[in-house]
Amino acid sequence: MPVDARRLIRKMRGGAQAHLLEASDGNFYVVKFLNNPQHRRILVNEWLSSVFLQYLGIATPPTAMVRIAEEFLQANPDAYLQLGGTRLGILPGWHFGSRYPGEPRRTIVYDFLPDSLLDRVENQADFAAVLVFDKWMGNTDSRQAIFYRALVKDSAPAPATHPGRLGFVAQMMDNGYVFEGPQWRLSDAPLYGLYFRGKVYQSVKGMAGFEPWLERVQHFPEEVVDQAVKQIPPEWLAESPGSSEAAGDRAELERLLEKLLRRRKRVADLIVQCVKEKPVFFPTWNK
């Protein structure tokens, strides 16, 4: 759903220089801009990743196209990018937004949990799930995740009798370097995409630990890919009057996604290669 930026909350860490903004729907979004220092293709990667992760049933923040208007930029002069000693203005138009899980003044979001708390993450299985995704998508970054406390349903047979409890929830985010970032290639390097804490994989005893996500990738519908591509704003592909990149970007993306669909059948082998390369992360494998 498209939304309008209303107010700058703060700038975020990271190479893309994303900003946390309040939007017209009352939610808050971590926004990566079209003219970010990493390349505009990062926004395409983020959008496709968000659609695919949601289809696969892997925990990830809801996303939105966020419109930056001239009025917003005038009212929020601290919204800008910094390239060395140069201050670069943000372009008006459509940008990629990843929803912040709650109200920033009340919800604390962590990018690291100690082992004693990592064991208590309610959806720890999503780390195995997202490794399937990362191997398919050729993610050349380590897996990025955030954690926050939220009400989770009790696992009792009659959950209606249990009002819920607080627990840590993980969300998989920051997917700009699938497809090798702006290179738009598919890497087979075994260790790419792993979360840096092997503890999250220690209960994975074999390929069954990657189901049902592995099967979902192997049968991923082409129509989901097509619909996601149709929603990409033309300017993210440099499709603007007078742009010499437009035809090349569109055609290159189409070729990339054709390769991605052919790659579905190779994901299981890529996971096996990963496990063999880093067995210490999978101590119960086939035991």
Secondary structure as UniProt FT lines:
FT   STRAND          3..11
FT   TURN            15..16
FT   STRAND          19..23
FT   TURN            24..25
FT   STRAND          28..32
FT   TURN            34..35
FT   TURN            37..38
FT   HELIX           41..56
FT   STRAND          63..68
FT   HELIX           70..75
FT   TURN            77..78
FT   STRAND          80..83
FT   TURN            84..85
FT   STRAND          86..89
FT   STRAND          93..99
FT   TURN            104..106
FT   HELIX           115..118
FT   TURN            119..120
FT   TURN            122..124
FT   HELIX           125..137
FT   STRAND          145..152
FT   HELIX           159..161
FT   STRAND          165..172
FT   TURN            176..177
FT   HELIX           178..183
FT   TURN            190..193
FT   HELIX           198..201
FT   TURN            202..203
FT   HELIX           207..210
FT   TURN            211..212
FT   HELIX           213..218
FT   HELIX           222..230
FT   HELIX           234..237
FT   TURN            241..242
FT   HELIX           246..263
FT   HELIX           264..266
FT   HELIX           267..277
FT   HELIX           279..281
FT   TURN            283..286
//
